Structure formats: structure tokens, C-alpha cells
Amino acid sequence: MENIYKTIQLIFLVLTLLTTNLVFADRQASDDERNVDDPRVQHRSYTFPPTGETIPYALFVPSTYTEGSAAPLIISLHGLGRSHDWLMGYHGYLDQAEANGYIVVTPLGYTRRGWYGSRPLEDMEDATYSEQDVMEVLGLVSEEFTIDDNRIYLWGHSMGGAGTYHIASKHPELFAGLGVAAPAPQRSASTDVLNRIKHIPILVLQGTEDTAVPVDTTRRWVAKMEEIGMQHVYVEIAGGDHSLLISQDAVNMKKFIDFFNIVRKDY
């Protein structure tokens, strides 16, 4: 009887430890909030495999999509503290996606401040989960829709730009083109990261009056792209700030769609 009791105690201890590992203090109710009220945007959620938590994401499917006909896909990564659907509200984005037949998905990245695994966090598990959430959502969309494997694009704004560099460097075989707007990676240009993605064309957009991401930081990354022979287009906006130059400017937003329209995976 005593052995049975000890066995029960051991099982209870193991279950307690496992349950404790599923308590994530960094996840907050605000992480799951939505901000875009547009009937074209589908607000969805799924069960995140590592934790069993329900994680939101947003999806746009163009009216021209037909099952069995391969469509291009744009994965869009939001900035620090923004909601999972934030980029869906950028001026002109969905209009351009509709006009050019793009499916668009905006993952949360596990929390609003997960950095998509691109830099150390106080809880590194959150960084890992932030990156994994993006890949899980990509898997969900690819399973449900017919996606053109040669036309999967990744882009992000600010923290999302850092995530774009990082996730593309971890999965360089997936993407046909990249985009970063006012990207916020580590300030020193990472030759290692860029060498892993040097075969993927990238559009870089940066404002000269950005007080969150100094223009010199982006210039260093672009200079390293030039040095290693990476295909890139750099657009520097004189007087441009950190946020409004892309979120409230349909002309600049269109630059990314136009860029993705002309690049394909050829490797």
C-alpha cells in the first residue's frame, strides 16, 4: 500500500512539473486582441502544439482564389507591441493583395513582444515559441490552400523586420522574396545571417528621420548586402519616420507588392 502511495505521489509530482511548464507568465490577454475591423479579414485561431494554448492569427484570401489554382502567399510580421492583425490595416495593403491575387497571413508570434526568435528574451522559451508560431501558421495555410511554392514571401515592419531576417535565415529554402520596413535587428550587420539568405531578393525601406531605428543601422545592413553580392533594393525615404511611412502610406506599401510581383524562387 505504501509503495502504491509513493507511486501516486511520483505521478502527481511529474504531472505538476509538466503543468508548471505550461504556465507562461509572459502571455497576456492583450496578446489575443484584434484591432482591424475589415470584413475581408478572417480572424482565426488554432491550438499551439507545444503548449495547447489557443493562438490567434489573421488571414486574407483574395476573391479571385479558386481551389486547386496555386496562389502566392505573403507572411507578414508585425512590430513590437502590435496586435496579430495590425498589418492588415496598413493603407492599401489588402487592396493591392486583392488586385494581385495574394493570400496574406499575419501570425501573432506567440506574444506581441516575442521578436520571432531574432534576439534573446528574459524567457528564451517565448522567443522559440514566437518563431515556431510563424511556422505553424504557415503550415496551416499551406495545408488549407493551394499555395505556389515558388511564390512564398516574408516581410515585416520594425520587430517584424528583425523577424524576417531571422526566420528567413533559419528557413532559406522557403522564400522567393523578402521585405523589411524600418527593420529592428541587432545594430551590427550580421554577415552570418545575410550569407544564409543572400540568394533571396530583398526590398529594404527606411526613413531618414526614424527615431526608433536609426537610419545608420539599416545603412550598415544594406552595405553588408552590397559587400556580399546579395540581390537587394534599398529605398530610403527622406524625412520618413518609423511607422507612418509604411502603415499610413499606400504608395510605399505598394512598393512591396510590386517587388513581390517580379521575384520568383529560382533555386
N, C-alpha and C positions, 0 to 999 in steps of 0.2 A: 504493500500500500504506500509505503514511504517512497519507494522508487517511482511509482506512478505519479505521486505528488510532485517529486522533483522533475520528472519528465514534463508535467504540465507547466511547472514553473519555467522550465527552459523554453518551452514552446511560447509561453506568454512573453518571455524576455525577447525572443527573436522577433515576434510579431510587433512588440513595442518598438524595437530598434528599426524595423522596416517602416513602421508608421511614422516614426520620428523623421526618417529620411524623406518622407513625403510632405513635410511641413515646410513651406517655403515662405519665410517672413518677407522676402522681397516682392512677392506677388501681392498686389493690392487690388481692391475693387475697381479703382480707376483704370487699371490696365485693360479692362474689358469694355470700357466705354466707347461709344461711337460718336462721331462728330459730323459726318456727312449725311445730309438728308437729300438724297438724289434717288429717284425711283429706278435709275439704271444700275444702281449699286446693290449687289446682293450681300447682305451681312450674314455671314456663316460662322460656324464653329465646328470643332472636332475634338476628339479625345486624344490628348497628347500622350503617346505611348510610354515614355519613361515615368510619368507621374500619375496618369489617369485624370489629370485636370482638363477642364474644358477651355480651349484657347480659341479666340475669335480670329477671323480673317475676313477680308472683303474681296469681292470678285465682280468684274465687269465682263460681260460677254456681248460682243457686237451683234447687232440684229442680222447681219449677213452670215453669221456662223451656221453651218449645217453639219450635222453629224457625219463623220467619215471623211470630211474635207479638211485637210490639215490647216490649222490656223497658227499664226505666230503668237508668241506669248511674251509679255513683259512682266517681270517680277520687280516690284517697286518697294524700296525700303525707306521708311520714314525717319525723321530726325529725332533728336533726344527729347523725350517727354511727350511726344506726339502720339495720337491715337492710331490704331491699326489702319483705319480708313482715311487718314489725313491726306495722303497724296491724291486720293480720288477727287478731292475738291480743288486741285490746282487748276487754275484758269486754262480752259481749252484742252485739258488732258483727255477727258473722255470723248469730247467731240472729235479730236484727232484720232483716237483709238477706234472710234466708230467708223470714221471715214476711211481708215486704212486696214480695218479688219483685225485689229489686235484684241486678244483676250488679255486682260490686265488683272493681276492679283497683288494684294497688299497684305503681307503677313504682319503679325504683331512683333515677332522676335521675342516671344515669351513674356517679356515685360516691356514697358515703354523706354527703359534705360538699359537694355541688355547689350547694346553695342554689337550685336550679331557675332560675338566672339572675337571681335577685332582688337580688343585690348583687355588687360586684366581688370577684374572687378573684385570687390571685397569678398563676394561669394562667387568663386570661379565656376560653380555648377550653373549659375544663372547665365554666365557667358556661353557655356557649352550648350545649354538649352536654347539660348537665343538663336544661335546658328542652326541648331537642329530643327527648330520650329520652321525656319525658312525652307529647309529641305523637305520636311514633312508636307508642308503646304504645296510645294512644287510637285511632290509625288501624288497628292490628292487631285490636283488639277490635271496632271498628265494622265491619270487613270480615268477620270471622268470625261475628258475632252480629247479630241484628236489634235495633237499638237505637232507642229512641224519641228522635228528635232534639229533641223539646221537653222531654226529661227527662234531660239530662246534667248531673251535679252534680260540683263540685270542692270538696274540703275538705282541710285539713291541720293538723297539730299542730306548734307551735313553728317550726322551719325550714320545715316544710311549710305553715304558715300564711302565712309570708312568700312562699313559692312560689305559694300560692293567689292572693294579691293580685296578684302579678306576672304569672302566666300568664293569669289572667282578664283583666287589663288589656291583654294582648297579643292575646287572642282573645275579646273581649267578646261576640261574636255566638254563641258556642258554648253557653254555660252557662245553665241555668234557675235555679240557686241555688248559693250558696257557703257554706262554713263554715270558721271558723278557731277553733282551740283554743289558748290561750296563744301567740298568733302572735308571731313574732320578726322583724318588718320593721325598717327603719331607724326610729330612735326618733321622729323628727319625722314627723307625719302627712303623707302625700303627697297633696295636693289633686289633682295631675295623675292619679295612679293611680286615686283614688276617683272622679273625674269620668268616667273611662272605663268604670267598672263600676257607676255609680250606678243604672242600670236593673235590676241583678241583685240580688234579695233576698239578704241575708247574715245568718247566725247567728254571733255572736261569744261565745265562752265564755272567761272569765278568772277565775283565783283571786286573792284579795287578798294571799295570802302567797307568791306566786310570787317566788322569788329569782333566777330566770333571766331572766324577762321582767317587769319591774316593772309593777304594775297601772296606774300613771300613763301608761305608754306606750300601753297598749290604750285607756285612757280618752281619750287625745288623738285616737286614730284614730276612736273612736266619736263623739266630739264633732264631728269634721270630717264624719262621715257625717250627723249631725244637721243640721249647718250647710248642707250642700248638698242636703238633702232625699232622701238615699239610704234606701231601704227596708232596715231592719235590726232585728234583735232582739239585745239585749245581755243576757247572763246573767252576773252577777258572783257568784262563789261565795265567801262569807265563809270565810276560813281555808283556802281551796283552794290547793294547791301548783302546781308547774309540770307535773307528769307524772301523778301518781296520780289527779288529779281527773277525768281522762278515760280513761286506759289501764286503770284498775282500778275504774271506776265505771260500771256498766251503765246506771244512771239518767241520768247525764249523756251517755253515748254515745247513748242513745235520743233525746235532745233533737234531735240532728242528723237522725236518721231521721224523726222526727215533723215536723221542719221541712221536709225534702225532700218529704215526703208531701203537703204543702199548697201548694208553689210549682211553677209551670209557666212555661215560656217563653211570653211573650205579646207578643213584638216581632219 
